[in-house]
Amino acid sequence: MKEPDEFDFPAAHSMDTSWFGMDDKGNIGEFTSGEAGAMPLKAALNSNNWHPGACPIYLDDLLTERDERMFSYNYGRRPIHEIEDRLTQDVWRDCLVWLSSTQVLEEWQSDPSQLIVKKDHKKYRNELDNILKPLNCSSPVVILNIASAQVIRDLTRQKKISRAWINFWPEIWRFGIYEYRHDHKYENWIAGPYVLQHRPENALNVKHLPEEIQVQLAKVEFVGLQFEAGDPIQPFEHLECTCWGGQWVDSIGDVHDL
């Protein structure tokens, strides 16, 4: 998550970004602007298609006790140890892995090549230096850019990995965040309301985040609104905003000039 003053706001044709805000209960929403959607001037922006590594959310608290069905793998939804032998030749990308100890992390950092079977070392040699990214969590959790299915399976059996999420590119709602998008009726035309696309099963509250993120999110608070109601939200009605066009549509359909 980045501070607004780190960015030059897009001008002229489009914005095409995502930003975060919170309701008056402290629940968090991500708003994807598309071409024409409004954006609060003080909003914290999405960083490279947001994932939990973009800000220090405590994944262990959010995910470890969640329903096992959310862990999606290449070939269906099932625990990693049940993946058939024929699939262990694959090299997977974007793996979210919970480690049994920091010692395992240290071993990987000292020799990342162990995450790729030897026959693939040459093919992926240019990626090995940046193969893993530890997250700022209460227990060792890492994102692996690449990893052999066979290695992940073996490490799971050795109990060096407690769980793994293969092809990790999660929808934002999986982490307790309400997902809003600019209403497609107004796309490429005018800044209309945002509509709820997905509500989380277990909402993440701002009080569970580090203080610096709480401070940033508090700058975009929709006072009097609750995301759980599912109503369309027009940021211009609540906050000082910007958009690439010269007009915006309020929540009842009336057009206003900037």
Backbone bond lengths (Angstrom), bond angles and torsions (degrees), N, CA, C in turn:
res aa  C-N    CA-C-N  psi(-1)  N-CA   C-N-CA  omega(-1)  CA-C   N-CA-C  phi
1 M - - - 1.456 - - 1.520 108.55 -
2 K 1.320 117.24 132.56 1.454 120.85 -174.63 1.515 111.13 -116.66
3 E 1.334 114.66 151.31 1.449 120.73 176.38 1.525 109.32 -70.45
4 P 1.343 118.45 145.76 1.466 120.46 -178.37 1.514 113.85 -57.86
5 D 1.336 118.49 -34.58 1.462 119.05 -175.55 1.522 112.45 -75.05
6 E 1.348 117.71 -0.79 1.457 120.01 174.75 1.518 111.33 -83.58
7 F 1.331 117.10 -6.22 1.456 121.11 -172.84 1.512 111.37 -118.55
8 D 1.317 115.68 148.79 1.450 121.59 162.08 1.522 105.81 -93.05
9 F 1.324 117.44 119.66 1.450 118.87 -178.99 1.519 109.57 -63.86
10 P 1.321 117.99 137.27 1.466 120.80 178.89 1.520 110.53 -59.34
11 A 1.295 114.98 144.58 1.466 119.37 -177.99 1.512 109.75 -123.10
12 A 1.333 114.55 178.14 1.462 122.61 174.10 1.512 111.81 60.46
13 H 1.336 117.85 -106.06 1.455 119.17 -164.93 1.526 114.52 -72.41
14 S 1.323 118.53 -47.85 1.458 117.30 -171.18 1.513 111.86 -154.40
15 M 1.335 114.77 168.86 1.459 121.86 178.34 1.527 109.62 -106.55
16 D 1.334 116.35 -56.81 1.461 120.67 177.08 1.517 112.77 50.35
17 T 1.302 116.04 63.49 1.455 119.36 178.12 1.519 109.11 -144.51
18 S 1.305 115.76 176.49 1.456 121.81 173.40 1.515 108.72 -128.49
19 W 1.321 116.36 147.72 1.447 121.34 -178.73 1.523 108.81 -143.55
20 F 1.331 115.12 166.76 1.452 120.59 -174.19 1.528 111.25 -117.53
21 G 1.316 115.55 147.23 1.456 122.06 173.55 1.510 109.42 -148.81
22 M 1.332 117.13 175.74 1.461 119.51 178.53 1.522 109.98 -138.48
23 D 1.341 115.43 155.61 1.460 119.71 178.18 1.519 109.98 -91.25
24 D 1.333 116.90 -175.72 1.457 117.88 -174.05 1.527 113.27 -78.78
25 K 1.349 117.17 0.49 1.456 121.53 171.81 1.527 112.05 -98.67
26 G 1.335 116.03 -3.49 1.452 119.76 -178.29 1.508 114.44 88.70
27 N 1.344 117.47 6.58 1.454 119.90 174.32 1.529 109.59 -74.60
28 I 1.332 116.54 152.69 1.455 121.57 -171.08 1.517 110.37 -110.37
29 G 1.327 116.38 140.04 1.452 121.99 176.20 1.509 111.18 -126.80
30 E 1.338 116.09 144.26 1.462 121.45 170.49 1.521 106.91 -106.50
31 F 1.329 116.10 132.92 1.460 122.21 -176.16 1.531 108.77 -119.08
32 T 1.316 116.32 118.34 1.462 121.74 179.22 1.519 108.61 -99.00
33 S 1.332 116.11 119.74 1.465 121.65 -167.70 1.517 114.52 -79.69
34 G 1.346 117.71 -25.54 1.452 118.38 -170.22 1.522 109.72 61.61
35 E 1.328 116.86 -150.61 1.463 120.92 -178.05 1.528 112.72 -74.52
36 A 1.337 116.83 -36.95 1.459 118.37 -164.33 1.520 115.98 -119.50
37 G 1.317 118.68 -8.25 1.451 120.84 -173.52 1.521 114.06 -63.32
38 A 1.335 115.20 149.67 1.460 121.34 178.76 1.527 110.80 -73.94
39 M 1.338 115.78 154.49 1.454 121.45 176.53 1.522 109.55 -137.59
40 P 1.332 119.04 126.61 1.460 121.06 175.65 1.527 111.42 -59.38
41 L 1.319 116.35 142.12 1.463 120.27 -176.79 1.520 112.44 -64.87
42 K 1.332 116.99 -25.94 1.467 119.94 -177.08 1.529 112.43 -101.30
43 A 1.306 116.84 14.44 1.465 119.42 -175.03 1.519 112.06 -70.49
44 A 1.336 114.60 145.47 1.459 121.14 169.09 1.516 107.65 -84.64
45 L 1.334 115.91 130.36 1.458 120.08 -171.58 1.513 112.52 -94.06
46 N 1.319 114.02 153.83 1.447 122.32 171.60 1.528 108.94 -60.66
47 S 1.323 117.15 142.71 1.462 121.27 178.57 1.521 109.59 -116.32
48 N 1.320 116.66 107.10 1.466 122.08 176.57 1.523 112.67 54.11
49 N 1.341 115.10 57.56 1.463 118.99 -179.37 1.520 109.95 54.06
50 W 1.264 115.83 76.51 1.454 126.12 -169.87 1.522 114.90 -34.34
51 H 1.315 114.88 133.65 1.451 121.28 165.77 1.520 106.42 -138.89
52 P 1.311 118.96 169.67 1.463 119.63 -173.28 1.519 114.71 -59.98
53 G 1.338 117.79 -17.53 1.451 119.10 175.92 1.510 113.47 -74.65
54 A 1.339 116.88 -10.94 1.460 120.18 -177.71 1.519 112.43 -75.56
55 C 1.301 117.57 -20.27 1.458 121.36 173.28 1.523 107.94 -151.55
56 P 1.324 117.68 152.89 1.473 120.18 -169.95 1.517 114.40 -76.35
57 I 1.319 117.20 64.77 1.458 120.97 172.69 1.531 108.10 -77.99
58 Y 1.290 116.71 143.13 1.458 120.74 -175.82 1.522 109.72 -84.63
59 L 1.316 115.16 90.06 1.455 120.94 -174.68 1.517 112.48 -58.94
60 D 1.316 117.27 -36.31 1.449 119.86 -177.16 1.522 110.54 -58.53
61 D 1.318 116.38 -40.79 1.459 120.91 -179.99 1.519 111.43 -69.39
62 L 1.327 116.82 -33.47 1.455 121.06 -173.52 1.516 113.47 -84.48
63 L 1.332 116.88 -34.63 1.452 119.20 -166.82 1.517 116.07 -114.57
64 T 1.318 118.77 -29.33 1.453 120.39 -169.50 1.525 111.95 -58.25
65 E 1.312 117.79 -36.37 1.454 120.86 -177.35 1.529 112.67 -95.48
66 R 1.336 117.78 5.33 1.449 120.25 -178.42 1.538 111.23 -73.87
67 D 1.305 115.10 165.10 1.451 122.21 179.30 1.523 110.22 -56.48
68 E 1.321 116.91 131.90 1.469 121.66 -178.45 1.523 112.22 -60.10
69 R 1.336 117.97 -21.29 1.456 120.30 -178.04 1.518 113.03 -64.41
70 M 1.346 118.02 -19.64 1.449 119.36 -178.01 1.517 112.95 -74.00
71 F 1.331 117.32 -13.42 1.453 119.74 -178.80 1.520 108.95 -86.06
72 S 1.326 115.11 105.10 1.449 121.92 -170.68 1.523 109.66 -100.68
73 Y 1.317 115.77 136.11 1.451 120.91 -179.97 1.528 109.77 -120.28
74 N 1.315 115.23 172.14 1.452 120.09 -176.28 1.523 113.08 -54.43
75 Y 1.327 116.69 -39.48 1.459 120.42 -173.47 1.530 110.21 -122.31
76 G 1.322 115.37 65.55 1.453 119.56 176.11 1.517 112.52 96.88
77 R 1.324 115.08 -177.61 1.455 121.11 -175.98 1.523 108.54 -109.41
78 R 1.306 116.16 104.60 1.458 120.89 -179.48 1.521 109.53 -161.23
79 P 1.310 117.69 157.43 1.469 120.30 179.22 1.520 111.20 -59.02
80 I 1.325 115.80 149.88 1.462 121.06 -174.51 1.522 112.41 -59.51
81 H 1.347 118.09 -33.28 1.462 119.79 -176.36 1.519 112.92 -72.14
82 E 1.344 117.28 -10.16 1.457 120.33 179.38 1.520 112.77 -94.94
83 I 1.330 118.27 -1.34 1.464 120.35 -179.98 1.533 109.55 -68.04
84 E 1.324 115.31 133.13 1.456 120.50 -173.38 1.535 111.93 -64.42
85 D 1.322 115.12 155.49 1.458 121.00 -179.87 1.522 111.91 -58.28
86 R 1.320 117.76 -33.30 1.469 119.47 -176.41 1.530 112.33 -66.11
87 L 1.320 117.51 -18.53 1.458 120.45 -179.20 1.519 113.08 -91.37
88 T 1.304 118.31 -8.84 1.458 120.15 -173.83 1.527 112.70 -75.41
89 Q 1.335 117.68 -4.27 1.460 119.99 175.53 1.523 111.83 -81.72
90 D 1.313 117.22 -11.59 1.463 121.11 -176.89 1.521 111.74 -71.82
91 V 1.324 114.98 153.92 1.468 121.50 167.78 1.522 106.06 -111.90
92 W 1.331 115.38 120.65 1.452 121.39 -175.76 1.518 110.97 -98.09
93 R 1.301 115.96 152.95 1.458 122.35 176.90 1.528 109.98 -115.96
94 D 1.338 114.25 155.25 1.463 121.27 176.50 1.524 111.62 54.38
95 C 1.318 115.62 66.38 1.458 122.04 178.39 1.535 109.04 -103.04
96 L 1.312 116.23 127.30 1.463 121.72 174.66 1.519 106.80 -98.11
97 V 1.337 117.19 119.93 1.460 120.90 -169.84 1.523 111.07 -128.70
98 W 1.335 116.30 130.85 1.460 122.78 173.60 1.528 108.24 -94.79
99 L 1.312 117.27 124.37 1.463 121.75 -177.46 1.524 110.74 -97.42
100 S 1.330 115.06 154.70 1.461 119.57 -178.87 1.522 112.41 -77.05
101 S 1.353 117.08 -22.75 1.465 119.80 -178.18 1.524 110.25 -161.48
102 T 1.317 115.71 162.85 1.464 119.92 175.24 1.523 111.37 -68.23
103 Q 1.317 117.20 -21.54 1.457 120.38 178.23 1.527 110.61 -63.41
104 V 1.327 116.52 -38.61 1.462 120.16 177.43 1.525 110.18 -63.08
105 L 1.329 116.37 -42.14 1.459 120.28 177.81 1.520 110.85 -60.72
106 E 1.309 117.38 -44.70 1.466 121.40 179.74 1.529 110.99 -61.66
107 E 1.328 116.36 -38.34 1.464 119.95 178.38 1.528 110.54 -64.07
108 W 1.328 116.44 -42.27 1.465 120.51 179.62 1.520 111.20 -66.07
109 Q 1.333 116.17 -40.66 1.458 119.54 -179.04 1.522 111.92 -66.33
110 S 1.321 116.84 -34.68 1.464 120.12 179.74 1.526 112.28 -75.96
111 D 1.330 116.56 -27.40 1.465 119.98 -179.72 1.529 109.73 -147.05
112 P 1.339 117.89 77.62 1.475 120.29 -177.61 1.514 113.76 -65.51
113 S 1.322 117.69 -17.56 1.464 119.70 -178.57 1.523 112.03 -63.90
114 Q 1.336 117.58 -19.38 1.467 120.07 -179.45 1.530 112.11 -68.11
115 L 1.344 116.98 -12.34 1.453 120.27 178.52 1.529 112.94 -83.69
116 I 1.317 115.97 -7.43 1.465 122.14 178.04 1.522 108.24 -121.43
117 V 1.318 117.45 132.78 1.465 119.26 178.67 1.529 109.31 -63.91
118 K 1.310 115.58 151.31 1.457 121.15 -170.64 1.526 113.26 -56.03
119 K 1.306 117.51 -37.07 1.462 119.64 -177.30 1.532 112.35 -63.33
120 D 1.346 116.36 -19.19 1.467 120.41 -178.86 1.529 113.22 -102.94
121 H 1.330 118.31 -0.38 1.465 120.98 -176.86 1.521 112.05 -56.79
122 K 1.315 116.94 -45.21 1.461 120.26 -177.17 1.520 110.89 -64.64
123 K 1.321 116.62 -42.48 1.454 121.63 -177.63 1.517 111.87 -62.47
124 Y 1.337 117.20 -37.17 1.466 121.01 -173.85 1.526 112.95 -110.42
125 R 1.333 117.12 17.12 1.462 120.03 -174.16 1.530 112.65 -59.43
126 N 1.322 118.19 -32.07 1.468 120.42 -178.37 1.525 113.00 -75.97
127 E 1.330 117.27 -10.21 1.465 120.62 -178.69 1.522 112.92 -104.62
128 L 1.313 117.72 -7.80 1.460 120.41 -172.16 1.529 113.15 -66.58
129 D 1.335 116.92 -31.25 1.466 119.19 -177.46 1.524 112.19 -67.70
130 N 1.313 116.81 -24.71 1.470 120.65 -178.87 1.526 111.46 -119.41
131 I 1.308 115.52 35.95 1.453 119.79 -171.66 1.521 113.54 -75.13
132 L 1.337 117.81 -27.88 1.457 118.28 -176.35 1.515 112.77 -133.80
133 K 1.331 114.07 149.98 1.450 121.42 179.40 1.523 108.52 -133.74
134 P 1.344 118.58 106.45 1.465 120.31 177.24 1.525 110.39 -67.97
135 L 1.325 116.33 143.52 1.451 121.43 176.67 1.522 110.03 -99.27
136 N 1.307 114.85 156.46 1.462 121.08 -179.44 1.527 108.75 -83.74
137 C 1.323 115.42 80.09 1.456 120.98 -174.95 1.527 110.11 -125.02
138 S 1.332 115.45 169.19 1.456 120.37 -178.39 1.522 112.24 -75.18
139 S 1.322 118.70 -12.81 1.461 122.95 173.30 1.518 107.35 -139.16
140 P 1.352 118.02 161.81 1.470 118.89 -174.37 1.525 113.41 -65.95
141 V 1.323 115.23 112.19 1.467 122.93 176.81 1.520 107.03 -130.75
142 V 1.332 116.53 135.35 1.456 119.99 -178.25 1.518 110.39 -133.82
143 I 1.329 114.93 154.09 1.461 121.71 166.90 1.514 106.97 -101.13
144 L 1.321 117.08 124.81 1.457 122.65 176.30 1.520 108.24 -101.43
145 N 1.319 116.97 121.01 1.454 120.67 179.00 1.525 111.48 -64.38
146 I 1.329 115.19 -38.73 1.462 120.92 174.88 1.518 107.84 -142.34
147 A 1.321 116.20 150.52 1.464 121.31 175.92 1.522 108.66 -163.91
148 S 1.320 116.54 141.14 1.456 120.55 177.21 1.522 109.67 -73.88
149 A 1.322 115.51 136.74 1.452 119.79 177.45 1.525 110.70 -58.64
150 Q 1.329 116.45 -38.72 1.459 119.93 -179.88 1.528 111.11 -63.76
151 V 1.332 117.17 -40.43 1.463 120.69 179.74 1.524 110.37 -65.04
152 I 1.338 116.93 -46.51 1.464 120.56 179.52 1.525 110.25 -59.44
153 R 1.316 115.94 -43.39 1.465 120.17 -179.96 1.524 110.85 -63.81
154 D 1.333 117.39 -45.31 1.467 120.66 -178.99 1.525 111.45 -64.29
155 L 1.333 116.48 -43.16 1.463 119.91 -179.46 1.528 111.55 -65.78
156 T 1.319 116.19 -31.69 1.460 119.87 176.09 1.521 110.26 -66.40
157 R 1.307 116.49 -43.67 1.462 120.78 178.20 1.528 111.31 -64.45
158 Q 1.323 116.64 -33.24 1.471 121.11 178.07 1.522 112.70 -79.29
159 K 1.351 115.46 -1.62 1.466 122.73 179.34 1.535 112.41 65.01
160 K 1.333 116.74 25.19 1.462 120.60 171.79 1.530 110.69 -84.95
161 I 1.333 114.94 -19.83 1.459 121.86 175.72 1.523 107.55 -120.50
162 S 1.320 116.22 131.07 1.457 118.91 178.81 1.522 111.74 -89.00
163 R 1.321 117.60 -29.82 1.455 121.70 174.57 1.520 109.06 -165.44
164 A 1.307 115.69 160.21 1.462 120.37 -178.93 1.512 109.10 -144.03
165 W 1.325 114.66 147.46 1.472 121.27 177.61 1.516 106.06 -123.24
166 I 1.327 115.70 107.67 1.456 121.39 -174.41 1.527 109.89 -87.49
167 N 1.338 115.06 148.91 1.465 121.14 -174.18 1.524 110.02 56.20
168 F 1.309 115.01 50.73 1.461 122.41 -176.63 1.523 110.02 -71.93
169 W 1.284 115.57 102.71 1.473 121.56 168.75 1.510 105.40 -150.77
170 P 1.322 116.13 76.03 1.456 120.54 -164.27 1.519 113.55 -78.43
171 E 1.306 114.88 150.67 1.450 119.70 169.20 1.531 107.80 -66.97
172 I 1.308 116.28 145.55 1.457 121.20 -173.87 1.524 111.87 -61.12
173 W 1.340 117.83 -30.82 1.454 120.11 -176.87 1.509 112.39 -67.76
174 R 1.328 117.89 -21.51 1.459 119.69 178.70 1.529 111.74 -62.86
175 F 1.318 116.56 -20.49 1.457 120.47 -179.41 1.521 111.74 -103.49
176 G 1.326 116.20 23.98 1.452 120.21 173.21 1.510 114.89 82.55
177 I 1.330 117.97 15.45 1.458 122.01 -175.53 1.533 109.77 -109.31
178 Y 1.325 116.05 132.06 1.454 121.35 177.09 1.529 109.47 -69.34
179 E 1.323 116.42 135.82 1.462 121.05 -175.77 1.529 110.21 -109.27
180 Y 1.341 115.37 115.09 1.462 122.22 178.27 1.529 110.29 -114.19
181 R 1.337 115.65 148.70 1.461 120.88 174.39 1.529 109.29 -134.88
182 H 1.315 114.64 150.75 1.461 119.75 175.93 1.521 109.25 -59.96
183 D 1.324 116.33 133.51 1.459 121.80 -177.61 1.530 110.25 -58.70
184 H 1.337 116.46 122.52 1.469 120.47 -175.02 1.527 112.18 -63.02
185 K 1.328 118.08 -19.08 1.472 119.83 178.82 1.523 111.79 -62.01
186 Y 1.326 116.46 -26.18 1.469 120.40 -176.06 1.524 112.55 -108.11
187 E 1.304 116.87 4.73 1.461 120.28 -175.72 1.522 111.33 -64.93
188 N 1.342 115.55 141.64 1.470 123.24 -178.71 1.528 112.31 61.15
189 W 1.321 115.71 24.66 1.456 118.81 -178.62 1.523 111.36 -139.54
190 I 1.320 116.75 -60.89 1.454 120.74 -170.64 1.530 108.60 -156.21
191 A 1.323 116.44 157.63 1.465 120.89 -179.25 1.527 110.16 -78.42
192 G 1.323 115.92 101.61 1.459 121.17 178.67 1.518 111.70 -98.89
193 P 1.317 116.78 -174.76 1.466 120.95 177.63 1.530 111.41 -67.90
194 Y 1.318 115.10 162.06 1.461 122.56 170.47 1.522 107.83 -95.17
195 V 1.333 116.71 143.89 1.463 121.07 179.24 1.528 109.38 -119.12
196 L 1.320 115.30 147.20 1.465 121.44 -177.92 1.521 109.87 -71.96
197 Q 1.335 116.34 125.25 1.454 122.03 178.27 1.524 112.38 -97.55
198 H 1.334 115.25 -35.97 1.459 119.19 -175.16 1.515 109.31 -154.43
199 R 1.310 116.39 129.99 1.455 119.95 174.60 1.523 108.97 -103.53
200 P 1.328 118.48 138.87 1.469 121.27 -178.67 1.522 111.43 -72.43
201 E 1.320 115.09 152.08 1.459 119.53 176.12 1.531 110.55 -70.16
202 N 1.318 115.75 -37.31 1.465 121.66 179.07 1.524 107.91 -131.24
203 A 1.322 116.98 104.14 1.468 120.77 -172.98 1.524 111.33 -68.10
204 L 1.325 115.23 136.28 1.457 122.68 174.37 1.525 108.89 -83.87
205 N 1.330 116.77 127.76 1.457 120.85 178.67 1.512 110.33 -99.87
206 V 1.317 115.71 144.97 1.458 120.78 -176.27 1.523 112.17 -59.09
207 K 1.320 117.70 -26.79 1.469 120.36 -178.18 1.523 112.65 -66.90
208 H 1.334 116.93 -15.14 1.458 120.77 178.96 1.523 112.71 -89.63
209 L 1.309 117.13 1.40 1.458 121.54 -178.13 1.519 110.78 -103.54
210 P 1.330 117.55 160.65 1.466 121.00 177.19 1.529 111.55 -57.32
211 E 1.315 115.83 152.92 1.459 121.15 -173.39 1.516 112.90 -58.59
212 E 1.339 117.58 -38.89 1.460 119.39 -177.42 1.519 111.53 -65.19
213 I 1.326 117.44 -31.53 1.458 120.37 177.61 1.523 110.29 -77.09
214 Q 1.328 117.02 -35.93 1.461 120.36 175.03 1.523 110.83 -57.98
215 V 1.319 116.05 -43.41 1.464 120.86 -179.44 1.518 110.47 -62.48
216 Q 1.331 116.91 -43.02 1.459 120.62 -178.58 1.524 111.38 -66.75
217 L 1.329 117.06 -44.81 1.458 120.58 -178.51 1.528 111.82 -66.64
218 A 1.339 116.71 -31.08 1.465 120.52 -179.42 1.521 112.38 -64.78
219 K 1.334 117.82 -17.85 1.463 121.07 178.73 1.529 111.91 -72.11
220 V 1.339 116.11 -17.49 1.462 120.43 178.72 1.528 107.50 -125.86
221 E 1.317 115.50 73.44 1.456 121.31 -179.78 1.526 109.57 -107.08
222 F 1.310 116.00 127.00 1.452 121.70 177.77 1.529 108.68 -90.20
223 V 1.303 115.46 87.12 1.460 121.33 -177.40 1.529 109.82 -64.59
224 G 1.321 115.54 131.89 1.458 120.36 179.42 1.511 114.39 86.45
225 L 1.333 118.08 -3.83 1.462 121.78 179.10 1.524 110.56 -110.29
226 Q 1.311 114.93 147.87 1.457 121.62 174.57 1.520 108.36 -130.15
227 F 1.330 115.69 120.58 1.459 120.31 -175.69 1.525 111.81 -58.97
228 E 1.332 117.30 -32.07 1.458 119.89 -176.21 1.533 111.95 -63.14
229 A 1.330 117.50 -19.76 1.469 120.42 178.28 1.519 111.49 -69.29
230 G 1.335 117.06 -25.32 1.457 121.00 176.68 1.512 115.51 77.68
231 D 1.333 118.22 13.42 1.461 121.01 -178.50 1.535 111.24 -75.75
232 P 1.344 118.53 150.13 1.470 120.68 173.05 1.526 110.12 -59.49
233 I 1.335 115.85 148.96 1.463 121.22 -178.03 1.520 109.32 -127.23
234 Q 1.312 116.47 123.98 1.461 122.17 172.90 1.530 107.35 -106.70
235 P 1.335 117.51 106.95 1.466 120.22 -176.57 1.524 114.42 -56.24
236 F 1.344 117.78 -33.09 1.463 120.79 -179.50 1.529 111.91 -59.51
237 E 1.322 118.20 -24.57 1.458 121.56 -178.93 1.522 112.71 -77.78
238 H 1.338 116.33 -9.01 1.461 119.37 -173.06 1.529 114.06 -127.96
239 L 1.329 116.87 -26.74 1.460 120.73 -170.31 1.524 110.54 -142.59
240 E 1.323 114.85 163.04 1.466 120.12 173.16 1.522 108.19 -74.78
241 C 1.334 115.47 123.00 1.466 119.95 -170.66 1.520 111.66 -130.72
242 T 1.313 113.94 171.68 1.450 122.21 172.31 1.523 108.62 -133.11
243 C 1.340 116.28 159.49 1.461 121.84 172.33 1.527 107.04 -159.07
244 W 1.314 117.41 167.46 1.470 117.78 -175.11 1.525 112.28 -82.44
245 G 1.319 117.71 -19.99 1.449 120.27 179.40 1.518 111.68 -91.88
246 G 1.308 116.82 179.88 1.454 120.82 -177.89 1.513 114.22 -101.60
247 Q 1.354 116.99 3.02 1.451 120.84 -178.17 1.525 110.99 -141.35
248 W 1.341 115.57 163.23 1.455 120.75 174.90 1.520 109.82 -143.51
249 V 1.328 115.64 156.80 1.464 122.75 -178.49 1.516 108.42 -109.77
250 D 1.343 116.97 129.18 1.459 119.03 -179.77 1.530 110.82 -80.45
251 S 1.309 116.33 -178.76 1.456 121.36 -172.44 1.515 114.07 -71.23
252 I 1.348 117.16 -10.79 1.472 119.29 176.36 1.529 111.96 -109.80
253 G 1.340 116.58 7.08 1.451 120.70 172.71 1.507 116.99 98.93
254 D 1.347 118.33 1.17 1.471 120.80 178.51 1.519 110.46 -81.19
255 V 1.336 115.89 143.77 1.466 121.92 -177.61 1.520 109.55 -96.42
256 H 1.339 116.19 138.71 1.451 122.72 -179.86 1.527 110.04 -129.54
257 D 1.339 116.07 144.55 1.465 120.26 172.47 1.518 109.07 -84.01
258 L 1.341 115.25 152.16 1.462 119.84 176.49 1.516 109.69 -68.46
